[in-house]
Amino acid sequence: MSSRIKLFCFPYAGGSAVIYNQWKQYLDSTIEVRPIELAGRGKRINEQLYNDVPEVIEDVWNILKNEINNTKYVFYGHSMGAMIAYEVAQRMQKYNYPKPLHIFFSGRSAPHVKREDEKKYHLMPEDKFRKEIIELGGTPPEFFEHPELLEVFLPLLKNDFKLSETNTHNGEIQPLDINITIFLGKDDDLTSEQCDGWKKHSTKLCSIHYFEGGHFFIHEETEQLIKLMNTTLTTLTT
């Protein structure tokens, strides 16, 4: 078994694997970043978009299952990516596959906590959707000024939000037997219950860290975030 740890990274809505490329310069040499490319973007741009969350998890599972044997590995997911990391980890635990040594859930509410006032971006009219997405951050406003890009990107983005906003949790908490770390933006639209609720999803340690910024704090706080990840993960290689 290699002493290096594979860090499987899952993107947020509208994101591609390339968003994690810059992480290589900050990660400890014992950690190998392995971004997962989802259908409909990047090298998979010609593939059909997913119909539902089970289709996403099946696709990701088929990518991962050949890479996790005899390998130390961990998950990181931001927003929609955190949902994917959670669902895949639940599947691994259910079927007794080798589990990740650690999971970083970023920019996401605890799975069992639902709010009545939660925004449903994918149901918004196009003009309102664009406005809300720009305010959320993560997508440069100039992007919406190029019709040729929007023709490809807007259906992908709306579909990702539909997946991300699907309630996949039945209310029954099945804690993971894995140490987990939660990264959150201080100005993100999450309640204390949504943040602290993560503690119920691990039978082991759950650490919660807050960063300056809103939902897309990961772009401004990359170095600080990875510094914490390095500290956590280098202890796993010894």
VENSULJO-V404054 format. One line per field, one symbol per residue. phi: phi as a letter, one per 30 degrees, with the letter a starting at -180 (. if undefined). A space follows every 50 residues. Layout:
phi->???
This chain:
phi->.dddcdcdccddeidceddcdddedcdeddccdbdcdcdjbhdcdddddd dadeddddddddddedccdhbdabcbbcheddddedddddddddchdedd dabccbhbdeedcccdcddcedcdeeddeeddddddjjbdededcceddd ecddddddddddddcddccdjddcdddbdbbccbdecddbddddddeddd cbdcdbccbccdjcdcedddceddddeddeedddddcd
